[in-house]
Amino acid sequence: MNSHRMLRTTVFLTAILWAALCSLPSVMAGGLKLGDLCRLKGQETNTLQGLGLVVGLQGTGDGDAAPKGRALARMMQLMGGPMAVDAAGRLNIEEVGDAKNVAMVFVSATIPTVGAQQGDVLDVTINAISAKSLAGGYLMLTPMLGPRADNPTVYGMAEGRVTVSPDSQPTSATIQGGLKMETSVRASYVQNNRITLVIDRDFADFNTAQRIEDEVNSLTSLTMGDRSVSRLASPNRKTSDGNRESAHARAIDQLHVEVTVPPLYRDNPIKFIAFLLDIPIQLANRSKRVVINEADGVVVIGEDVEIAPVLVTHRNLRIEAGGGGRFVEIGPDGTPSAAKLKSLADALGALDVPTEDLIAIIKTLKAKGDLYGEVIFR
């Protein structure tokens, strides 16, 4: 009796699990989406910058530096402080020129790819120009400008107690939420009813750009999710004003694909962009790549990376790869297969060869032309 109940429970749980798996988003089954390998032009970070003064230091400021003295005198004047002037009417900086608790600093902040609205707060990074330490200081109210010197627009104001990380230099500091936006910065995606897809550099090549062009050009109003349209829009069909009814893409180079927004979505391009970036896409086989991160000692080798028959001699090692073996692997087409770099790496790993030695061997094979694949250094 219990066994029958357990069997029914198992079948029921299996059915629930199968239903849950079937209801997962298509990204699980469809793999890579267009939005996974590219972004929109205009979807970039932006930098704000400014020159400010940090006060409250413990004798680690700029000392008698003239730029700091002029900036401090000017700030005190703007705040209503009494400042002496010379015969020419210029501020007399001698009164504040030797202040050792003040430092002139370079202030910067990064606006995220989604932009920033008036009233948003962002983190601030501060770097001293000549001070010895910024520990314990306070950044006075600092106007933040854009990266272009000819644009005087003040996008935000930075202020607050600086924090020096124990793991960083004392001349660099941060202020969490130290910048308040005064002007909204919006990302602009659509220009003349066109958007530009920027392919991630890890995927960028002519084949990828062409595949994206083909996939987008195959879209119709129905496949883009508009169920209210009873007929499919032909890629070549045009409206009365001469515009294409469906999306039209054109690969510009291996990094950019320009897409025309269909008339159906001109009033709501965000909806079209959402559909566009959700398109499943299959890329060409990229298993002939070797990615090396020397700083972290990481080597990732694609399964199809081949090497010519070589004799590798490195320090006290001597390994023959391909050509000299008794058994030769036969490929699917009946021809002998070349030696795989992965097999060489496995042999070196079995001998406890350090990663830096493996990287040196890969570099030499690539320089000699005996490695058939792409080597990417991070």
Stockholm file with secondary structure:
# STOCKHOLM 1.0

chainA/1-378         MNSHRMLRTTVFLTAILWAALCSLPSVMAGGLKLGDLCRLKGQETNTLQGLGLVVGLQGTGDGDAAPKGRALARMMQLMGGPMAVDAAGRLNIEEVGDAKNVAMVFVSATIPTVGAQQGDVLDVTINAISAKSLAGGYLMLTPMLGPRADNPTVYGMAEGRVTVSPDSQPTSATIQGGLKMETSVRASYVQNNRITLVIDRDFADFNTAQRIEDEVNSLTSLTMGDRSVSRLASPNRKTSDGNRESAHARAIDQLHVEVTVPPLYRDNPIKFIAFLLDIPIQLANRSKRVVINEADGVVVIGEDVEIAPVLVTHRNLRIEAGGGGRFVEIGPDGTPSAAKLKSLADALGALDVPTEDLIAIIKTLKAKGDLYGEVIFR
#=GR chainA/1-378 SS CHHHHHHHHHHHHHHHHHHHHHTSCHHHHHCCBHHHHEEETTCCCEEEEEEEEEECCSSCSCTTCHHHHHHHHHHHHHTTCCCCBCTTSCBCGGGTTTCTTCEEEEEEEEECTTCBCTTCEEEEEEEESSCSCCTTCEEEEEEEECSCTTCCCEEEEEEEECBCCTTSCTTEEEEEEEEEESSCBCCCCCBTTEEEEEECTTTCSHHHHHHHHHHHHTCCTTTTTCTTCCSCCCTTCBCTTSCBSSCEEEECSSSEEEEECCGGGTTCHHHHHHHHHTCBCCCCCCCSEEEEETTTTEEEECTTCEECSEEEEETTEEEEESSSCSSCCBCTTSSBCCEEHHHHHHHHHHTTCCHHHHHHHHHHHHHHTCEESEEEEC
#=GC SS_cons         CHHHHHHHHHHHHHHHHHHHHHTSCHHHHHCCBHHHHEEETTCCCEEEEEEEEEECCSSCSCTTCHHHHHHHHHHHHHTTCCCCBCTTSCBCGGGTTTCTTCEEEEEEEEECTTCBCTTCEEEEEEEESSCSCCTTCEEEEEEEECSCTTCCCEEEEEEEECBCCTTSCTTEEEEEEEEEESSCBCCCCCBTTEEEEEECTTTCSHHHHHHHHHHHHTCCTTTTTCTTCCSCCCTTCBCTTSCBSSCEEEECSSSEEEEECCGGGTTCHHHHHHHHHTCBCCCCCCCSEEEEETTTTEEEECTTCEECSEEEEETTEEEEESSSCSSCCBCTTSSBCCEEHHHHHHHHHHTTCCHHHHHHHHHHHHHHTCEESEEEEC
//
